[in-house]
Amino acid sequence: MDDLWPFRVRSRRDQLASVVRTYLEWKCGRCSVDRRALSFDASTLYDVCDAFSKEHAEMLRLVAEKVALSDDRAAAFARMCDSLFVPGERITWPRFVSFVCACAVLARYCGGHDGQNEFVEEVLRQQEAYMQNNLAKWIDANDGIAGFQRAYQLSKGERWLRGGLLFKITIFAGALYLAATL
């Protein structure tokens, strides 16, 4: 029966990872994206991450600067991720958004405007490894790209971020913790 099916359907976690990778490459100038041609789920992730990045641009820039200027970038990247996903605390979609945005700003900061710096690829590899090793079970349990879309999309015609105040409090607390630990 498998031979009759011409392609393998990817898991929702793999779909989310693919959308995140494309978003990061787009943000650091490694590819171009026609926002009108994006899938509904990808469009949701791009919109949410762009809104978060605009609102927290200075904090994200400072975090990227600290990681990029560190003597051990890999260790600094791990500390950044661990500060967002503190062991024993609940993983949430707002924390995931913070993670994606921090990775995007870090890749952009390190890669300049052309995105060809070798550290850009290192950031992308570390981001993928962190998602696979630390977030995969949670992403699967929360339905991957479909769960993300449900968390931030009320309907196709409406683009609202859910839980505005709770979202901001979570992000603010994460930012304070991040600033204190780096």
C-alpha positions in Angstrom: 0.0 0.0 0.0 2.9 2.4 0.8 4.1 2.0 -2.8 0.9 3.5 -4.1 1.3 6.7 -2.1 3.7 9.0 -4.0 5.0 10.9 -1.0 5.4 10.6 2.7 3.3 12.8 4.8 5.5 14.7 7.3 4.6 14.9 10.9 3.3 18.2 12.3 6.5 18.5 14.3 8.5 18.2 11.0 6.2 20.7 9.4 6.8 23.2 12.3 10.5 22.6 12.1 10.5 23.3 8.3 8.5 26.5 8.8 10.8 27.7 11.6 13.9 27.0 9.4 12.5 28.9 6.5 11.5 31.8 8.7 15.0 32.0 10.2 16.7 31.8 6.8 14.4 34.5 5.5 15.1 36.8 8.5 18.8 36.6 8.0 18.6 37.1 4.3 19.4 33.6 3.0 16.2 33.2 1.1 13.3 35.3 -0.2 9.7 34.5 0.8 6.6 35.7 -0.9 4.4 36.2 2.2 1.2 36.0 0.1 2.2 32.4 -1.0 2.7 31.1 2.5 0.4 28.4 3.9 -2.1 29.5 6.5 0.0 27.9 9.3 3.3 29.3 8.1 1.7 32.7 7.7 0.5 32.5 11.3 4.0 31.8 12.6 5.6 34.6 10.5 3.0 37.1 11.7 3.3 36.1 15.4 7.1 36.1 15.3 7.3 39.4 13.4 4.9 41.1 15.9 6.9 39.8 18.9 10.2 40.8 17.3 9.0 44.3 16.7 7.6 44.7 20.2 10.8 43.3 21.8 13.4 44.4 19.3 15.8 46.0 21.8 15.7 43.1 24.2 16.3 40.6 21.4 19.2 42.7 20.0 20.9 42.8 23.5 20.5 39.0 23.9 21.9 38.4 20.4 24.8 40.7 21.1 25.7 38.9 24.3 25.6 35.5 22.6 27.5 36.7 19.5 30.2 38.4 21.5 30.7 35.5 23.9 34.0 33.6 23.8 32.1 30.3 23.6 29.1 31.0 21.4 27.8 27.4 21.6 27.7 27.6 25.4 26.1 31.1 25.3 23.5 29.8 22.9 22.7 26.9 25.2 22.3 29.3 28.2 20.0 31.5 26.1 17.8 28.5 25.3 17.9 27.1 28.8 16.8 30.5 30.2 13.7 30.3 28.0 12.9 26.7 28.9 13.8 26.4 32.5 13.7 22.7 33.7 10.6 22.1 35.7 8.7 25.0 34.2 6.0 24.5 31.7 6.9 24.9 28.0 4.4 27.2 26.3 3.9 28.6 22.8 4.9 32.1 23.9 8.2 30.7 25.1 8.6 28.9 21.8 7.9 32.2 20.0 10.6 33.8 22.1 13.0 31.0 21.2 12.3 31.4 17.4 12.7 35.2 17.5 15.9 35.1 19.6 17.4 32.6 17.1 16.3 34.8 14.1 17.8 38.0 15.6 21.0 36.1 16.6 21.4 34.7 13.1 20.7 38.1 11.6 23.1 39.8 14.0 25.9 37.4 13.3 25.4 37.1 9.6 25.1 40.7 8.7 22.8 41.6 5.9 23.8 38.8 3.4 23.3 35.9 5.7 26.4 34.1 4.4 28.4 34.2 7.7 29.4 30.7 8.9 27.9 31.4 12.3 24.4 31.7 10.6 24.6 28.0 9.7 25.8 27.3 13.2 22.8 29.1 14.8 20.5 27.2 12.5 22.0 23.9 13.4 21.9 24.7 17.1 18.3 25.8 16.8 17.3 22.6 15.0 19.2 20.4 17.5 17.6 22.2 20.5 14.2 21.7 19.0 14.9 18.0 18.4 16.6 17.2 21.7 14.6 19.4 24.1 11.3 20.4 22.6 10.3 17.5 20.3 8.1 15.6 22.9 6.3 18.8 23.9 5.8 19.9 20.2 4.3 16.4 19.5 2.1 16.5 22.5 0.9 20.0 21.5 0.1 19.0 17.9 3.1 20.7 16.1 2.2 23.3 13.5 -1.5 22.8 14.0 -1.2 23.4 17.7 0.8 26.5 17.1 -1.8 27.8 14.6 -4.7 27.1 17.1 -2.9 28.9 19.9 -2.5 32.1 17.8 -5.2 32.0 15.2 -8.9 32.5 16.1 -10.1 32.3 12.5 -8.8 32.8 8.9 -10.2 36.3 8.9 -8.9 37.4 12.3 -5.3 37.7 13.3 -5.1 38.1 17.0 -2.5 37.1 19.6 -4.2 35.1 22.4 -3.8 35.9 26.0 -2.3 39.4 25.5 -1.5 40.2 29.1 -0.4 36.7 30.1 1.7 36.6 26.9 3.4 39.9 27.9 4.0 38.8 31.5 5.5 35.5 30.4 7.8 37.2 27.9 8.8 39.9 30.4 9.6 37.3 33.1 11.6 35.3 30.5 13.5 38.5 29.4 14.4 39.3 33.0 15.6 35.8 33.6 17.5 35.8 30.3 19.2 39.1 31.1 20.2 38.0 34.5 21.7 34.7 33.4 23.7 35.7 30.4 
